[in-house]
Each structure stands twice: as C-alpha cells, then as structure tokens.
Amino acid sequence: MDYLLDSNSLIDAHKKWYRPEVFKSVWTFLATAPNVKMTTFVYDEIQYPQQLVNWTHQTFKTQQIQPDDATIQVYREIMNWISVSQRWNPAGIAQWQSPYKADPWLIATAQIHHQSIVTMDGNGHVTMPSIGVFSGKEPKIAAVAHQFGVTTIPLYELLSQLHLSL
C-alpha cells in the first residue's frame, strides 16, 4: 500500500506531536519510506514552518506525483460532485475551487493510484453534511474521499501500519 501525505498532517506533526528536535526518527522514517508519497500540490502547499519546508524540499523535490490525464478526469468528477451534492453552499465549494487547493487533487490521485491519504482533515472521521444543509465550511477530505472509495488515515496510524518503533 502506498500513502499520500496531506500538508496538514505534516504541519500538525511538526508543530505539535513529532517535533523534529525530539522525534528525529519519525522524520527520517517518513523521508526514507518508499511507499510514502507526496503530490505536487501538497509540496507547493507547505509554506511554513521553514524547517518543515526545508525537509519537504529535501525529501520530495524529485519525487512528487504530477497529475496525469486520468487524475485530471477524477478531479473534475470530484469537483462536479461537490457542486451538485447539495451539501455545501457556494462559499464552502469555493474553498476547494482554487487551482492551488491540494485536497481534491489528493483524492483524485489516491483513487487513480490506489493509495491511502494521510490527513488530519476531518480527524479521520467520515462526517458529511446532510443533503440540503448547504454548509459554508469547506468539504473535509475524509468525507469526500469516502464518497470516492479512498481511505484516509491520520499520521499516527500510518506510523503504526508501517511499524515505526521509536
């Protein structure tokens, strides 16, 4: 199984749970695990803290997954589904319509490549607004990924599945 990293899982881990000066082994492990991947969109989305930016550039500079035609098609299906699902209002949908927003690209890439997304977006729970609610919040990766048959896990679950022991 391959895994796709979401920026929030790395930013939160860096700032809160696995600070590199204390848990260097976590960052070394993530950098060397051959089945841990990153999309170009996530690579570009990581803008802070500088130490994480440096780690990301060093680790994934030449190993980013670029969207291909199949990924672009699934991305369009995701964006169409979000627009017609009657679960988010235009403000919520607009947050995912930015060409730089990594979330829908993560889901599309994971579906095409049969990968799990490592994210804390939605805290690993599949919670979807009911039809007709029209939430003004942006869609959560876990909920939309579930709709498209993509698994999401939090970072600590990735470390467990890959058998990292500190």
C-alpha positions as CSV (number, residue, x, y, z in Angstrom):
1,M,0.0,0.0,0.0
2,D,1.2,3.5,-0.9
3,Y,0.3,6.5,1.2
4,L,-0.2,10.2,0.1
5,L,0.7,12.8,2.7
6,D,-1.5,15.8,3.2
7,S,0.1,19.1,4.3
8,N,-2.0,19.4,7.5
9,S,-0.7,16.1,8.8
10,L,2.9,17.2,8.4
11,I,2.4,20.7,9.7
12,D,0.5,19.5,12.8
13,A,3.0,16.7,13.4
14,H,5.9,19.2,13.1
15,K,4.4,21.8,15.4
16,K,2.5,19.6,17.9
17,W,3.3,15.9,18.1
18,Y,6.5,14.9,16.5
19,R,8.8,18.0,16.7
20,P,11.9,17.1,14.8
21,E,14.3,18.0,17.6
22,V,12.7,15.4,19.8
23,F,11.4,12.8,17.2
24,K,14.1,12.9,14.5
25,S,13.4,9.2,13.8
26,V,9.8,9.9,12.7
27,W,11.1,12.4,10.0
28,T,13.9,10.1,8.9
29,F,11.4,7.3,8.6
30,L,9.0,9.4,6.6
31,A,11.8,10.6,4.3
32,T,13.0,7.1,3.6
33,A,9.8,5.1,3.4
34,P,9.5,4.1,-0.2
35,N,5.7,3.9,0.0
36,V,5.1,7.4,1.4
37,K,4.4,9.8,-1.4
38,M,3.5,13.5,-2.0
39,T,1.7,15.3,-4.8
40,T,3.0,18.4,-6.4
41,F,0.1,20.3,-4.8
42,V,0.9,19.3,-1.3
43,Y,4.6,20.0,-1.9
44,D,3.7,23.6,-3.0
45,E,1.1,24.0,-0.2
46,I,3.7,23.6,2.6
47,Q,4.9,27.1,3.2
48,Y,5.7,27.0,6.9
49,P,7.4,26.4,9.3
50,Q,10.7,26.9,7.5
51,Q,12.3,23.8,8.9
52,L,9.4,21.7,7.5
53,V,9.6,23.5,4.2
54,N,13.3,22.6,4.0
55,W,12.6,19.0,5.0
56,T,9.9,18.7,2.3
57,H,12.1,20.2,-0.4
58,Q,15.0,17.9,0.5
59,T,12.8,14.8,0.7
60,F,10.3,15.2,-2.1
61,K,11.9,17.6,-4.6
62,T,12.4,14.9,-7.2
63,Q,9.6,12.6,-6.1
64,Q,6.4,14.5,-6.5
65,I,3.4,12.9,-8.1
66,Q,2.2,15.0,-11.0
67,P,-1.4,14.8,-12.2
68,D,-1.9,12.8,-15.4
69,D,-5.0,12.7,-17.7
70,A,-6.8,10.1,-15.5
71,T,-6.2,12.1,-12.4
72,I,-7.5,15.3,-14.0
73,Q,-10.7,13.4,-15.0
74,V,-11.3,12.2,-11.5
75,Y,-10.5,15.7,-10.2
76,R,-13.3,17.0,-12.4
77,E,-15.7,14.3,-11.2
78,I,-14.9,15.3,-7.6
79,M,-15.4,19.0,-8.2
80,N,-18.7,18.3,-10.1
81,W,-19.9,16.0,-7.3
82,I,-19.2,18.7,-4.6
83,S,-21.0,21.3,-6.7
84,V,-24.2,19.2,-7.3
85,S,-24.3,17.2,-4.0
86,Q,-26.3,20.0,-2.2
87,R,-24.1,19.7,0.9
88,W,-22.1,22.9,0.7
89,N,-23.0,26.4,-0.2
90,P,-21.0,28.4,-2.8
91,A,-18.6,29.7,-0.1
92,G,-17.8,26.2,1.0
93,I,-17.4,25.0,-2.5
94,A,-15.2,28.0,-3.5
95,Q,-12.6,27.0,-0.9
96,W,-11.9,23.8,-3.0
97,Q,-12.1,25.6,-6.4
98,S,-8.7,27.3,-6.0
99,P,-6.3,25.9,-8.6
100,Y,-3.8,25.6,-5.7
101,K,-6.0,23.7,-3.3
102,A,-4.4,20.3,-2.7
103,D,-7.4,18.4,-1.2
104,P,-9.4,17.4,-4.3
105,W,-6.1,16.6,-6.1
106,L,-5.1,14.3,-3.3
107,I,-8.4,12.4,-3.5
108,A,-8.1,12.1,-7.3
109,T,-4.5,10.9,-7.1
110,A,-5.2,8.4,-4.4
111,Q,-8.1,7.0,-6.3
112,I,-6.2,6.5,-9.5
113,H,-3.1,5.1,-7.8
114,H,-5.0,3.1,-5.1
115,Q,-3.4,5.0,-2.2
116,S,-4.5,6.0,1.2
117,I,-4.4,9.6,2.2
118,V,-2.6,10.6,5.4
119,T,-4.5,13.5,6.8
120,M,-6.0,15.1,9.9
121,D,-8.6,16.9,7.8
122,G,-11.8,15.6,9.4
123,N,-9.8,14.0,12.1
124,G,-10.0,10.6,10.4
125,H,-13.8,10.6,10.7
126,V,-16.2,10.5,7.8
127,T,-18.6,13.3,8.5
128,M,-20.6,14.6,5.7
129,P,-23.2,17.4,5.8
130,S,-26.7,16.1,5.1
131,I,-28.2,16.8,1.7
132,G,-29.8,20.2,1.7
133,V,-27.8,21.5,4.7
134,F,-25.5,23.7,2.5
135,S,-22.6,24.0,4.9
136,G,-20.5,27.1,4.5
137,K,-17.4,25.2,5.6
138,E,-15.1,23.7,3.1
139,P,-15.5,19.9,2.4
140,K,-13.4,17.6,4.5
141,I,-11.0,15.2,2.8
142,A,-12.2,12.2,4.8
143,A,-15.9,12.7,3.8
144,V,-15.3,13.3,0.1
145,A,-12.6,10.6,-0.1
146,H,-15.0,8.1,1.3
147,Q,-17.6,9.1,-1.3
148,F,-14.9,8.2,-4.0
149,G,-13.7,5.0,-2.3
150,V,-10.5,6.4,-1.0
151,T,-9.3,5.5,2.5
152,T,-7.9,8.2,4.9
153,I,-5.8,7.7,8.0
154,P,-4.2,10.0,10.5
155,L,-0.4,10.2,10.6
156,Y,-0.1,8.1,13.8
157,E,-2.0,5.3,12.1
158,L,0.5,5.5,9.2
159,L,3.4,5.1,11.6
160,S,1.6,2.2,13.2
161,Q,0.8,0.5,9.9
162,L,4.4,0.9,8.8
163,H,5.7,-0.5,12.1
164,L,7.7,2.5,13.2
165,S,9.1,1.9,16.7
166,L,10.8,4.8,18.5
